[in-house]
Amino acid sequence: MLIGSDAIERLKSSRVAVFGLGGVGGHVVEALARSGIGTLDIVDGDVVDESNINRQIIATTETVGMAKVDAFEERIRLINPDAVVNKHHLFYLPSKDSSCDSNREPASTEGSDFDFTCYDYVVDAIDTVAAKLDIIEKCTVSGTPIISAMGCGNRLDPTKLVVTDINKTEMDPLAKVMRKELRNRGIKKLKVVSSTEQPIKYDEEDEKIKQILSEESAKKRHIPGSTAFVPGAAGLIIASEVVRDLITPS
């Protein structure tokens, strides 16, 4: 009723890759599946952890321990049994280029050997700067539309999220690093979802926070404070951008 039958057919024939199935990427996948995207490539090497339950749509007490791509494959099937789901249980790392075969399937799911010309749209929802840069660079070379999530951690207000160009972001430390690195690669523009909210500094003297930081340090990882609504809202905004771009005649 909102977009017409021709646009629905375009969504059904579209193939979208989502890199990262965390608080942001998970909501992207959920909304794209419910919007009728015909083929979804979901890429993540992680498993559902108890600490994910406060913000990740796939995380429940029943899915803890499952590979995120497996949990999302099941969820997508329940939403749209006709959807094609290509799951890639791996952590994306920069590596050599690869090519698609005649069926438009990635030649390999090892490392980052993806051919980005296979996709009608790419969503970058991962945290690692090097991997984000590699995905963006490959999409730039291939001419594949991409939207990238900037920092959503340590924030409380989802109304401060904006869709903008990377060069217009503010109050976003991740975007600042990305801007510099993209300039070094000659990439002048990038559509992003970013927060204009000043990141919140946690109380380092809080005993419970000290315990959490100690536990995360022992696991050699850093997890910022997070909520159910800021990453989720960012994911829904990204999905909206993807759908509207796909159904808008070029």
N, C-alpha and C positions, 0 to 999 in steps of 0.2 A: 504493500500500500504506500510505502514511503518512497521507494526507489524504482518500482516498476519491474516487469518480468525480464526485460533485456539486461538490466543491471544484475538481477539475481543470477542469470545465466553466466554473466562475466565472473561473478564471484565463484560460482561452481566450477568454472574452468580455470581458475587462478591457483597458482602454487606459491605459497608463502613459507619462508624459512624463519623460524624463531630460535635465536641462539641465546640460551640461558632460560631456565624454567623456574626462577626464583620468585620473589614477591611481585616483581614487575612482569617478567616474561610469562609466568603462569596465568596471570589475568589476561595477558594478550592472547594466549592460546585459547583460553576459555571463551573469550568474546569472539574470536575469529571462527571457532568451531560453531558457535551459536549463530553466527552471521552467514554461515553456509559456504565458507571457503572450501573448495573441493579437495585440495591437497595441502597437507601441512607437514613440513619437515621440522621436527623438534630435536634440538641438540642440547644435551647436558650430560655431564659425566658423574653427577652427584646422586646420592640417595636421599630420601626424605629423612630429616633429622627432627628430633623432638623440639629443637629450638626454632624450627620453621613454622610451628603451628600458629604462632601469633600473627603471621602475615601471608603465608603462602597458601593459595586456594586449594592445592592438592594435598596439603599436609593435614592429616588427622591422626588420631591414635591408631587407626587401622592401617594407614599407609606408611607409618614410620618403618624405615629399613628397606622399603621398596626403591628401586631405581626410579628416578623421577620420570624418565621417558616411558617406562612401563606403566606407571600409575596414570600418566596423561594419555597414553594410548587407550587404556581401558575407559577413561573418562570421555574421551572424544568419541569412542564407539557408542557409548551410552547416549551421547548428545546427538550425533549424526552417524548412523551406521554406514552410510554411503561414502563417508569421507575416506580419502586415501591418507594413511599416516605412515610417513617414513621416519623412523626413530633412529637417532644416532647417539648411542651411549658413550660419549667421549667428552673430554675437555678440549675445547678448541685451542690449538696452538698454531702460530704462524708456520707455514711450511710451503712446499712447492705447489704450483698450480696443477690442476687436473682437468679433465674434460668430461663432457656428458656423452653417453652413448645415444643411439637413435631413439631410445624410449625416454629421453630427457631425465634419466636417473643419474645421480652422482656416480662417477666412476669408482669411487672408493669412499668408505666411511672411516678410514684410518687417519688419525691426526686431523689436519685441517684441509684435507684433499677434497674440496668441494669446487664445483664449477658454478659460479654465481650467475652465469647466463641462464641456468636452469630455472631461476626463480623470477616470478613477477614482482616480488617485493621481499625485502629482508628486514627483519627486526633484530637489532643488536640490544640485548638485555643482559649482557654479561658484565662482570666487574673488572676483569683484568685489562689494564690499559693496552698492553702489547697486542692482545687478541682483538680488542675493539678496533685498534688502528688497522690491523691486518684485514679484518672484515670490511671496514669502511673503504680501505684502499682497493681491495678486490672489487667491491661494488662500483667504485668510481671508474675503474678501468673497464669493467664489463657494461657499464651504463645501467646497472640494476638499481631501482629505487630503494633507498634505505632510510630508516629512522632509528635514531640511537637514544637510549635512555641514559641520562646523566644521574647524578647522585640523588638518592631518595632517603638515605639513612640520616638519623639524628634530626628528623624533622617531624612536625606534628600537624601542619596545616595543609591539606590537599588543595585548598583553593589558591595556593601560591604557585601551583604548577602551571607552566606555560609551554606552548609549542612555539619554537623560535629557531633561528639560525644559531649555530654554535658561537658565532662571533658576537651575538647579542646577549649571551648569558651573563648572569651576575649572581653573586652569593653561592657559587657552585665550584668548590675546589677541584672536583674531577673535570668539569668542563674547562677550567683554566689550563690544566695539564693537557687535555685533549686539543685545545686550540693551538697551543704552542707546537705540539707534535704534528698536527695536521698541516700547519703552515710549513713546517720543515719538509713535508712530503708534497707540497704544492697543491694541497686540497683546500680550496678557498671557501667552501660552503658545506653545510651538513644540517639536515633537519633533525632537531633534538626535542625531547621533552625534558625540561629542567625546572627546578624549584628556585623561586626568588626569595625563599625564606632563609634567614640566617641559620646555619646549622647550630643545633643546641649542644652546649658543652655539658657533659655529665659531671656529677659530683665525684671527684676522685677520692674523696675521703669517706664515701659511703661504703660500709663494710661489705654489703652484698655486691656492689659494683666491683669492688676489689676482687672478690671471689670469682666473679664471672670473668673479669679480665685475666686473672691468673689461669683459669681453666682454658680459656681460648688461647692464651699464649703457649700453654703446654701442648696444645693441638696445632701450634704454628699457624694460626689463622687469626684474622681480625674481623670481628663482626660489630658494626655500628649499632646504636640503638635504633629500633624500628617499631612501626605501628602497623595495624591492619589496613589503614586507610590511605596513607601516602603512596606506598608502592602499588597498591591495588588501583588507586585512581590514575596513577601514571600509566599502568598497563591498559586500562580502559581507554584512556586518551590516545595512546599509541594505536590500539586496535581501531578506533574511530578514524584516525588519520589514514591508516592502511586501507580500510574499506572505502572511504570517500575518494581516496586517490585512485583506487582500482576501478571505481565505477564512473569516474569523470573522464570523458573522452579526451584523448591527448590532442 
